[in-house]
């Protein structure tokens, strides 16, 4: 197909749509160290206001909704509204009260600190 035809106005009155609305599991990287679990999720197009994070009964749910809105009459439409959703079962020992999140340029960084009871500690040996 030529570039001219691809970029040209569609023959029908409605815009050309390639992908219907969908629910997407965002790509996630998980890092673990002695102090915390860091979850990094990629959710392009999402605004901070459209993001919801819920922690309940050791279950973490991340949800967001992206709505494609542009001014003008679409001639071709490949970006569509997307709902993001991912659910994780967390290990015991997460200090929920100290959990915090950052969201910048479509990337969520969720810090899940470990409680003191599950952090490794060094045992001092006493003796002669």
C-alpha positions in Angstrom: 0.0 0.0 0.0 1.4 3.4 -0.9 2.1 6.1 1.7 -0.3 8.4 -0.2 -3.2 6.0 0.2 -2.4 5.3 3.9 -2.3 9.0 4.7 -5.3 9.9 2.5 -8.8 10.4 3.7 -10.7 7.2 4.2 -13.5 6.5 1.8 -16.1 6.0 4.5 -17.3 8.8 6.8 -16.2 7.0 10.0 -12.6 6.9 11.1 -10.4 3.9 10.4 -10.1 1.9 13.7 -7.6 -0.9 14.0 -7.8 -1.8 17.7 -11.0 -1.9 19.8 -10.9 -0.7 23.4 -9.1 -3.1 25.6 -7.8 -4.0 29.0 -4.0 -4.1 29.1 -1.7 -5.7 31.7 1.1 -3.1 32.0 4.7 -4.3 31.8 6.1 -4.4 35.3 9.6 -4.8 36.7 10.0 -5.9 40.3 13.2 -5.3 42.4 13.7 -6.7 45.9 16.4 -5.7 48.4 16.7 -5.9 52.2 14.5 -2.8 52.8 11.8 -2.9 50.2 10.1 -4.2 47.1 10.1 -1.7 44.2 7.5 -2.2 41.5 8.0 -0.2 38.3 5.0 -0.3 35.9 4.9 1.2 32.4 1.5 2.9 31.6 1.9 5.2 28.7 -0.6 7.9 28.1 -2.0 7.7 31.6 -2.5 10.8 33.8 -1.8 10.6 37.5 -5.5 11.4 38.2 -6.6 8.4 36.2 -4.4 6.0 38.3 -5.7 3.9 41.3 -3.6 1.8 43.6 -5.3 -0.4 46.2 -3.7 -2.5 48.9 -6.0 -4.9 50.7 -5.4 -8.3 52.4 -2.0 -8.7 50.9 -3.4 -8.0 47.4 -2.1 -5.1 45.4 -4.3 -3.8 42.5 -3.1 -1.2 40.0 -5.7 0.2 37.7 -5.8 3.1 35.3 -7.9 4.3 32.4 -6.5 6.1 29.3 -8.9 7.8 27.0 -7.7 9.0 23.6 -9.1 12.5 22.9 -7.8 14.8 20.3 -9.3 17.8 18.6 -10.5 17.5 15.0 -11.9 14.8 12.8 -9.9 11.6 12.9 -8.7 10.4 9.5 -7.0 7.3 10.9 -7.1 6.1 14.5 -4.8 3.5 15.9 -4.6 4.7 19.5 -7.7 3.8 21.4 -8.9 4.0 25.0 -7.2 1.5 27.2 -7.9 0.3 30.7 -4.8 -0.9 32.6 -5.1 -3.5 35.3 -2.6 -5.7 37.2 -3.1 -7.6 40.4 -0.4 -9.0 42.7 -0.4 -11.1 45.8 2.2 -9.5 48.2 4.3 -11.5 50.6 3.6 -11.0 54.3 5.7 -8.3 56.1 5.0 -5.3 53.9 4.7 -2.1 56.0 1.5 -0.8 54.3 1.6 2.5 56.2 4.9 3.5 54.7 4.1 2.5 51.1 4.5 5.4 48.6 4.2 5.9 44.9 5.6 8.2 42.3 4.2 8.6 38.8 6.1 10.5 36.2 6.0 10.4 32.3 3.8 7.3 32.3 5.9 5.2 34.7 4.7 4.2 38.2 7.3 3.5 40.9 5.7 1.9 43.9 7.8 1.5 47.0 6.6 -1.3 49.3 8.8 -1.2 52.4 9.4 -4.3 54.4 8.5 -4.3 58.1 11.3 -4.6 60.6 10.1 -8.1 61.5 11.0 -9.5 58.1 14.2 -7.6 57.4 17.4 -9.6 57.7 19.5 -8.7 60.7 23.0 -9.5 61.8 23.2 -11.6 65.0 26.2 -10.8 67.2 27.8 -13.9 68.7 29.0 -13.5 72.3 31.5 -15.7 74.0 35.0 -16.0 75.3 
